[in-house]
Amino acid sequence: GSRDGECGFRGSDLILGASPDAVIEYSNGTLEVLEVKNHCPSVPTRRRTKDNVAIGNRYSIRVMPMSLSVPLAYILQLTMEMMCLGDNCRSAVMCRQTATNGAIIVRLRRDDEWIDEMIYWLEKFSEDYVNKDEMP
């Protein structure tokens, strides 16, 4: 595949895009994705009567644990962003922060084998379900 525009990928019939929060460009030409996640500490909680009838909305504060690794839910997003930036992008930096636990900065290294596998399945999905001359 090839890089297409600011943050896009074009390969066979597959056209993909990604939108990192920022791209860090170093003087040697390498790129790095920057992704920032701000986690809201308030979550809705409902009070209920004895008959399980909701009687109003309230919010409570949760303390979100922060680990020293990229959460599984964000690995695909960061990998797609690295892929779309091209071979000069070898990693992604994620800054996660909450009002209750502060901030943490973690880095995810590019895994080209995983990207190749991802492209294979995306192309297969596109061939089997998207590029058909029939209505869904």
Backbone as CSV, one residue per row, in Angstrom:
resi,resn,N_x,N_y,N_z,CA_x,CA_y,CA_z,C_x,C_y,C_z
1,GLY,0.802,-1.183,0.000,0.000,0.000,0.000,0.846,1.247,0.000
2,SER,0.222,2.376,-0.136,0.951,3.638,-0.149,0.235,4.658,0.714
3,ARG,1.003,5.640,1.143,0.451,6.732,1.939,-0.371,7.629,1.029
4,ASP,-1.510,8.074,1.511,-2.430,8.862,0.704,-2.817,10.114,1.480
5,GLY,-2.283,11.257,1.106,-2.628,12.492,1.797,-1.967,12.586,3.154
6,GLU,-2.579,13.336,4.048,-1.983,13.591,5.361,-1.906,12.344,6.224
7,CYS,-2.997,11.595,6.325,-2.991,10.398,7.163,-3.948,9.375,6.571
8,GLY,-3.529,8.800,5.443,-4.377,7.831,4.773,-3.566,6.706,4.185
9,PHE,-4.250,5.619,3.823,-3.604,4.430,3.277,-4.415,3.962,2.087
10,ARG,-3.707,3.598,1.013,-4.381,3.075,-0.179,-3.648,1.803,-0.582
11,GLY,-4.396,0.699,-0.652,-3.825,-0.565,-1.071,-4.892,-1.380,-1.768
12,SER,-4.589,-1.941,-2.915,-5.553,-2.649,-3.762,-6.844,-1.825,-3.829
13,ASP,-7.970,-2.371,-3.406,-9.229,-1.621,-3.401,-9.510,-0.982,-2.041
14,LEU,-8.568,-1.092,-1.143,-8.771,-0.645,0.228,-8.308,0.799,0.399
15,ILE,-9.203,1.662,0.862,-8.856,3.050,1.155,-9.217,3.299,2.612
16,LEU,-8.218,3.653,3.408,-8.407,3.860,4.843,-7.886,5.226,5.250
17,GLY,-8.391,5.723,6.351,-7.900,6.972,6.911,-7.886,6.883,8.415
18,ALA,-7.137,7.777,9.021,-7.063,7.830,10.480,-6.877,9.282,10.888
19,SER,-7.224,9.586,12.110,-7.135,10.979,12.558,-6.481,11.067,13.941
20,PRO,-5.152,10.994,13.977,-4.483,11.178,15.263,-4.701,12.607,15.763
21,ASP,-4.571,12.806,17.061,-4.715,14.155,17.611,-3.611,15.068,17.108
22,ALA,-2.421,14.500,16.893,-1.296,15.269,16.345,-0.284,14.286,15.773
23,VAL,0.601,14.816,14.946,1.719,14.047,14.409,2.989,14.770,14.813
24,ILE,3.883,14.045,15.460,5.170,14.615,15.852,6.152,14.291,14.732
25,GLU,6.798,15.311,14.185,7.780,15.108,13.126,9.155,15.497,13.655
26,TYR,10.078,14.538,13.628,11.430,14.757,14.131,12.346,15.232,13.006
27,SER,13.467,15.825,13.360,14.384,16.396,12.365,14.971,15.347,11.422
28,ASN,14.997,14.073,11.832,15.521,13.013,10.962,14.454,12.457,10.018
29,GLY,13.250,13.027,10.032,12.190,12.608,9.127,11.238,11.569,9.694
30,THR,11.538,11.015,10.870,10.616,10.041,11.449,9.397,10.756,12.012
31,LEU,8.317,10.019,12.044,7.049,10.543,12.541,6.604,9.724,13.734
32,GLU,5.785,10.332,14.574,5.198,9.626,15.706,3.782,10.147,15.902
33,VAL,2.855,9.221,16.093,1.464,9.571,16.372,1.365,10.088,17.799
34,LEU,0.540,11.096,18.022,0.223,11.548,19.378,-1.286,11.439,19.548
35,GLU,-1.692,10.690,20.550,-3.106,10.505,20.862,-3.319,10.872,22.323
36,VAL,-4.310,11.711,22.590,-4.618,12.159,23.941,-6.015,11.690,24.313
37,LYS,-6.132,11.074,25.468,-7.432,10.618,25.964,-7.676,11.259,27.334
38,ASN,-8.768,11.995,27.438,-9.201,12.576,28.703,-10.409,11.784,29.183
39,HIS,-10.258,11.097,30.296,-11.313,10.226,30.801,-12.154,10.967,31.836
40,CYS,-13.436,11.044,31.587,-14.361,11.720,32.491,-14.541,10.894,33.766
41,PRO,-14.373,11.504,34.918,-14.501,10.734,36.158,-15.940,10.549,36.635
42,SER,-16.890,11.286,36.056,-18.263,11.169,36.550,-19.040,10.160,35.712
43,VAL,-19.788,9.325,36.407,-20.617,8.311,35.749,-22.032,8.399,36.316
44,PRO,-23.033,8.223,35.454,-24.410,8.304,35.946,-24.752,7.092,36.814
45,THR,-25.447,7.366,37.888,-25.979,6.298,38.736,-27.447,6.616,38.968
46,ARG,-28.268,5.615,38.976,-29.707,5.832,39.161,-30.147,5.257,40.495
47,ARG,-30.899,6.047,41.179,-31.543,5.534,42.391,-32.835,4.864,41.976
48,ARG,-33.179,3.821,42.684,-34.393,3.068,42.345,-35.211,2.821,43.605
49,THR,-36.519,2.695,43.396,-37.411,2.361,44.502,-37.326,0.861,44.769
50,LYS,-38.056,0.410,45.772,-38.091,-1.029,46.073,-38.658,-1.830,44.908
51,ASP,-39.486,-1.170,44.073,-40.083,-1.832,42.905,-39.217,-1.684,41.654
52,ASN,-37.992,-1.229,41.828,-37.009,-1.073,40.746,-37.408,0.010,39.741
53,VAL,-38.059,1.053,40.198,-38.441,2.173,39.347,-37.399,3.275,39.532
54,ALA,-36.865,3.785,38.422,-35.862,4.849,38.495,-36.520,6.121,39.024
55,ILE,-35.892,6.772,40.003,-36.481,7.982,40.587,-35.614,9.216,40.383
56,GLY,-34.570,9.112,39.621,-33.761,10.296,39.349,-32.334,9.918,38.998
57,ASN,-31.700,10.820,38.308,-30.313,10.586,37.933,-29.374,11.294,38.896
58,ARG,-28.343,10.618,39.239,-27.267,11.190,40.030,-25.962,10.763,39.398
59,TYR,-24.924,11.409,39.780,-23.607,11.065,39.255,-22.669,10.747,40.400
60,SER,-21.813,9.798,40.158,-20.776,9.488,41.138,-19.425,9.631,40.458
61,ILE,-18.405,9.735,41.258,-17.041,9.882,40.750,-16.361,8.526,40.790
62,ARG,-15.791,8.131,39.667,-15.052,6.876,39.636,-13.554,7.183,39.585
63,VAL,-12.803,6.303,40.152,-11.351,6.410,40.086,-10.893,5.386,39.057
64,MET,-10.453,5.872,37.906,-10.043,4.985,36.817,-8.587,4.572,37.012
65,PRO,-8.326,3.271,37.054,-6.937,2.829,37.216,-6.127,3.170,35.960
66,MET,-4.879,3.528,36.142,-3.991,3.867,35.033,-2.855,2.854,35.011
67,SER,-2.710,2.152,33.894,-1.639,1.165,33.782,-0.510,1.734,32.927
68,LEU,0.638,1.089,32.983,1.800,1.538,32.233,1.854,0.938,30.832
69,SER,0.703,0.585,30.286,0.625,0.075,28.920,-0.593,0.686,28.240
70,VAL,-0.599,0.615,26.919,-1.742,1.121,26.159,-2.908,0.167,26.368
71,PRO,-4.072,0.662,26.779,-5.226,-0.218,26.945,-5.580,-0.914,25.630
72,LEU,-5.986,-2.151,25.732,-6.316,-2.975,24.572,-7.301,-2.278,23.634
73,ALA,-8.233,-1.542,24.188,-9.268,-0.884,23.380,-8.690,0.153,22.415
74,TYR,-7.471,0.637,22.648,-6.883,1.682,21.807,-5.779,1.182,20.880
75,ILE,-5.373,-0.076,21.004,-4.254,-0.580,20.200,-4.588,-0.542,18.707
76,LEU,-5.783,-0.954,18.312,-6.158,-0.926,16.898,-6.147,0.503,16.357
77,GLN,-6.689,1.445,17.116,-6.712,2.842,16.679,-5.295,3.360,16.451
78,LEU,-4.407,3.155,17.410,-3.036,3.653,17.278,-2.303,2.960,16.138
79,THR,-2.529,1.655,15.982,-1.881,0.909,14.906,-2.351,1.415,13.544
80,MET,-3.644,1.669,13.403,-4.181,2.195,12.149,-3.576,3.571,11.858
81,GLU,-3.435,4.409,12.862,-2.844,5.733,12.668,-1.384,5.618,12.228
82,MET,-0.622,4.709,12.841,0.777,4.510,12.435,0.846,4.015,10.995
83,MET,-0.016,3.066,10.639,-0.026,2.524,9.289,-0.317,3.623,8.273
84,CYS,-1.313,4.447,8.553,-1.703,5.492,7.619,-0.635,6.565,7.451
85,LEU,0.217,6.756,8.446,1.301,7.734,8.327,2.483,7.185,7.529
86,GLY,2.530,5.885,7.303,3.578,5.311,6.472,4.725,4.718,7.274
87,ASP,5.722,4.212,6.531,6.837,3.490,7.147,7.724,4.357,8.039
88,ASN,7.682,5.680,7.881,8.488,6.559,8.738,7.898,6.714,10.136
89,CYS,6.706,6.194,10.335,6.079,6.265,11.666,6.279,4.914,12.342
90,ARG,7.127,4.878,13.361,7.499,3.623,14.015,6.886,3.467,15.402
91,SER,6.170,4.506,15.889,5.558,4.381,17.215,4.472,5.429,17.404
92,ALA,3.715,5.225,18.474,2.651,6.165,18.845,2.795,6.474,20.328
93,VAL,2.563,7.720,20.681,2.599,8.157,22.072,1.165,8.446,22.494
94,MET,0.777,7.902,23.635,-0.559,8.151,24.156,-0.448,8.829,25.515
95,CYS,-1.148,9.932,25.648,-1.254,10.614,26.937,-2.673,10.378,27.432
96,ARG,-2.791,9.741,28.597,-4.102,9.496,29.210,-4.159,10.298,30.503
97,GLN,-5.295,10.925,30.739,-5.415,11.703,31.967,-6.833,11.666,32.519
98,THR,-6.909,11.752,33.844,-8.192,11.834,34.537,-8.082,12.893,35.620
99,ALA,-9.232,13.368,36.054,-9.246,14.357,37.135,-8.934,13.715,38.480
100,THR,-9.060,12.396,38.564,-8.863,11.725,39.850,-7.509,11.032,39.976
101,ASN,-6.847,10.752,38.844,-5.597,9.989,38.904,-4.428,10.636,38.180
102,GLY,-4.564,11.853,37.711,-3.467,12.510,37.023,-3.299,12.018,35.602
103,ALA,-2.045,12.058,35.131,-1.767,11.717,33.737,-0.670,10.675,33.653
104,ILE,-0.666,9.964,32.530,0.368,8.978,32.247,0.651,9.042,30.751
105,ILE,1.899,8.868,30.377,2.296,8.863,28.973,2.912,7.500,28.670
106,VAL,2.391,6.834,27.633,2.873,5.504,27.247,3.160,5.495,25.743
107,ARG,4.013,4.583,25.311,4.378,4.478,23.895,4.063,3.073,23.399
108,LEU,3.521,3.004,22.184,3.250,1.736,21.515,4.141,1.664,20.285
109,ARG,4.952,0.619,20.176,5.834,0.428,19.028,5.046,-0.192,17.866
110,ARG,5.408,0.176,16.684,4.770,-0.340,15.471,5.103,-1.824,15.312
111,ASP,4.100,-2.603,14.909,4.264,-4.029,14.674,3.826,-4.296,13.233
112,ASP,4.789,-4.373,12.316,4.464,-4.524,10.897,3.789,-5.849,10.579
113,GLU,4.131,-6.916,11.290,3.456,-8.199,11.064,1.972,-8.086,11.414
114,TRP,1.677,-7.396,12.515,0.293,-7.201,12.932,-0.444,-6.330,11.915
115,ILE,0.244,-5.310,11.380,-0.358,-4.444,10.363,-0.670,-5.245,9.101
116,ASP,0.270,-6.105,8.674,0.016,-6.949,7.496,-1.208,-7.836,7.704
117,GLU,-1.323,-8.402,8.893,-2.487,-9.247,9.219,-3.768,-8.423,9.202
118,MET,-3.721,-7.208,9.749,-4.879,-6.323,9.777,-5.311,-5.970,8.351
119,ILE,-4.340,-5.647,7.481,-4.660,-5.304,6.099,-5.291,-6.498,5.387
120,TYR,-4.752,-7.697,5.611,-5.311,-8.900,4.995,-6.799,-9.031,5.320
121,TRP,-7.148,-8.924,6.613,-8.543,-9.111,7.024,-9.430,-7.955,6.575
122,LEU,-8.902,-6.732,6.560,-9.687,-5.607,6.063,-9.965,-5.750,4.568
123,GLU,-8.956,-6.202,3.805,-9.165,-6.427,2.373,-10.170,-7.562,2.148
124,LYS,-10.073,-8.623,2.928,-11.009,-9.747,2.805,-12.437,-9.285,3.110
125,PHE,-12.595,-8.510,4.174,-13.919,-7.981,4.518,-14.452,-7.110,3.375
126,SER,-13.577,-6.257,2.843,-13.980,-5.370,1.758,-14.408,-6.165,0.530
127,GLU,-13.638,-7.191,0.170,-13.977,-8.024,-0.990,-15.284,-8.787,-0.773
128,ASP,-15.465,-9.336,0.427,-16.625,-10.185,0.695,-17.911,-9.410,0.944
129,TYR,-17.802,-8.201,1.486,-19.023,-7.504,1.921,-19.206,-6.089,1.378
130,VAL,-18.130,-5.424,0.978,-18.250,-4.021,0.577,-18.286,-3.870,-0.923
131,ASN,-17.387,-4.516,-1.625,-17.270,-4.326,-3.069,-18.175,-5.278,-3.842
132,LYS,-19.414,-5.315,-3.489,-20.408,-6.144,-4.178,-21.361,-5.245,-4.940
133,ASP,-21.855,-5.722,-6.045,-22.820,-4.951,-6.823,-24.249,-5.314,-6.407
134,GLU,-24.437,-5.437,-5.105,-25.775,-5.761,-4.615,-26.040,-4.979,-3.325
135,MET,-27.262,-4.670,-3.125,-27.654,-3.930,-1.922,-27.514,-4.837,-0.697
136,PRO,-27.198,-4.277,0.446,-27.088,-5.097,1.665,-28.425,-5.672,2.095
